[in-house]
Amino acid sequence: MTTIRFHLMSELKPDEVMAVLTDFGPARAEAWPTIDADHFKVHEQGDTWAVVTEGTESAWERARYEWDPDAHEVVIGTEESKLFGAGGGWRFSMTPEGDLTRVDIELTRNPTALRGRLLALLLPLAGPPSLRKSFKGPLRGV
């Protein structure tokens, strides 16, 4: 497994960051540059969880989102993926810092296919800068 950790600072409050991460409405594909409408589907959803497929033709995954509003944490577990195996995922933790929110992000990938293994090798080098850039818009990063 490959794990990377990084953070970004957001203009949003912790609750607002959580709201963006867990908004599975029709505008999700417009808000996130790594999701296209053809590869976005909400399978099930509850008060603090959702199972969704999202991504693009080249890199989609079905994942279970679980969030804890009191802890300001969102955990996303990969169930199925075009590039990576089950068991990896994301963890977002939000902490207020003055007028900003620190968003700590952990990404774990379990590569199974050759392409996934190659991408996993590049993640520690290229992952944090490119992921920070893709999160900057939706999470109003500074």
C-alpha positions as CSV (number, residue, x, y, z in Angstrom):
1,M,0.0,0.0,0.0
2,T,1.1,3.6,-0.7
3,T,0.1,6.3,1.7
4,I,0.7,10.0,1.3
5,R,-0.2,12.8,3.7
6,F,-0.4,16.5,3.1
7,H,-2.5,19.5,4.2
8,L,-4.0,22.6,2.8
9,M,-5.5,25.8,4.3
10,S,-9.1,26.7,3.4
11,E,-11.0,29.9,3.8
12,L,-14.0,27.8,4.8
13,K,-14.9,26.8,8.3
14,P,-14.6,23.1,9.3
15,D,-18.3,22.5,8.9
16,E,-18.3,24.2,5.5
17,V,-15.4,22.0,4.3
18,M,-17.3,18.9,5.5
19,A,-20.4,20.1,3.7
20,V,-18.4,20.5,0.4
21,L,-16.9,17.0,0.8
22,T,-20.2,15.4,1.5
23,D,-22.5,17.2,-0.9
24,F,-23.6,14.5,-3.4
25,G,-26.1,16.7,-5.3
26,P,-26.1,17.2,-9.1
27,A,-23.6,20.0,-8.9
28,R,-20.8,17.8,-7.5
29,A,-19.4,17.0,-11.0
30,E,-19.3,20.7,-11.7
31,A,-17.5,21.6,-8.5
32,W,-14.8,18.9,-8.6
33,P,-12.4,18.8,-11.5
34,T,-11.8,15.0,-11.1
35,I,-15.4,14.0,-11.4
36,D,-17.4,14.0,-14.6
37,A,-21.2,13.6,-14.7
38,D,-21.1,10.3,-16.7
39,H,-19.1,8.7,-13.9
40,F,-21.0,10.0,-10.9
41,K,-23.7,8.0,-9.2
42,V,-25.1,8.0,-5.6
43,H,-26.0,4.4,-4.8
44,E,-27.1,4.8,-1.2
45,Q,-27.1,7.6,1.3
46,G,-27.8,8.1,5.0
47,D,-27.4,10.9,7.5
48,T,-23.6,10.4,7.9
49,W,-22.7,8.1,5.1
50,A,-23.0,7.6,1.4
51,V,-21.9,5.0,-1.2
52,V,-21.0,6.7,-4.5
53,T,-19.2,6.0,-7.8
54,E,-17.3,9.0,-9.0
55,G,-14.3,9.9,-11.2
56,T,-13.6,9.8,-14.9
57,E,-13.4,7.2,-17.6
58,S,-9.7,6.7,-16.9
59,A,-9.9,6.8,-13.1
60,W,-13.2,6.0,-11.3
61,E,-14.0,4.4,-8.0
62,R,-16.9,3.2,-5.9
63,A,-16.4,4.4,-2.3
64,R,-18.2,4.5,1.0
65,Y,-18.1,7.9,2.6
66,E,-18.5,8.2,6.4
67,W,-18.4,11.4,8.3
68,D,-18.5,12.6,11.9
69,P,-19.7,16.2,12.2
70,D,-18.5,16.5,15.8
71,A,-15.0,15.3,15.0
72,H,-14.8,17.2,11.7
73,E,-13.6,14.1,9.9
74,V,-14.6,12.4,6.6
75,V,-13.3,8.9,5.8
76,I,-13.7,7.5,2.4
77,G,-13.1,3.8,1.8
78,T,-12.5,2.4,-1.6
79,E,-14.8,-0.5,-2.5
80,E,-13.9,-0.9,-6.2
81,S,-11.7,1.1,-8.5
82,K,-10.5,1.0,-12.1
83,L,-6.9,1.6,-11.0
84,F,-6.6,0.5,-7.4
85,G,-7.9,-2.3,-5.2
86,A,-10.3,-2.2,-2.3
87,G,-9.1,-1.2,1.1
88,G,-7.5,2.1,0.3
89,G,-9.1,5.5,0.5
90,W,-9.0,9.0,1.9
91,R,-9.2,10.6,5.4
92,F,-9.9,14.4,5.8
93,S,-9.6,16.0,9.1
94,M,-10.5,19.7,9.6
95,T,-9.1,21.9,12.3
96,P,-9.8,25.6,12.8
97,E,-6.6,27.8,12.7
98,G,-7.6,31.5,13.2
99,D,-9.8,32.6,10.3
100,L,-8.8,29.5,8.3
101,T,-9.2,25.8,8.5
102,R,-6.4,23.3,8.2
103,V,-7.5,20.3,6.2
104,D,-5.2,17.3,6.8
105,I,-5.5,14.8,4.0
106,E,-4.3,11.2,3.9
107,L,-4.6,9.1,0.8
108,T,-3.9,5.3,0.8
109,R,-3.9,3.3,-2.3
110,N,-3.8,-0.5,-2.8
111,P,-2.6,-1.0,-6.3
112,T,-3.6,-4.2,-8.1
113,A,-3.2,-3.5,-11.8
114,L,0.1,-2.6,-13.4
115,R,-1.1,1.0,-14.2
116,G,-2.2,1.4,-10.6
117,R,1.2,0.1,-9.3
118,L,3.0,2.6,-11.6
119,L,0.8,5.5,-10.3
120,A,1.3,4.4,-6.7
121,L,5.1,4.8,-7.2
122,L,4.6,8.4,-8.5
123,L,2.1,9.4,-5.7
124,P,4.7,10.4,-3.1
125,L,6.3,12.8,-5.6
126,A,3.5,14.2,-7.7
127,G,0.5,13.5,-5.5
128,P,0.5,16.3,-3.0
129,P,1.0,19.2,-5.4
130,S,-1.5,18.0,-7.9
131,L,-4.1,17.0,-5.3
132,R,-3.7,20.3,-3.5
133,K,-4.4,22.0,-6.8
134,S,-7.5,19.9,-7.5
135,F,-8.9,20.6,-4.0
136,K,-8.1,24.3,-4.0
137,G,-11.2,25.3,-6.0
138,P,-13.9,23.3,-4.2
139,L,-12.4,23.7,-0.7
140,R,-11.4,27.4,-1.3
141,G,-7.8,26.7,-0.6
142,V,-5.4,29.6,0.1
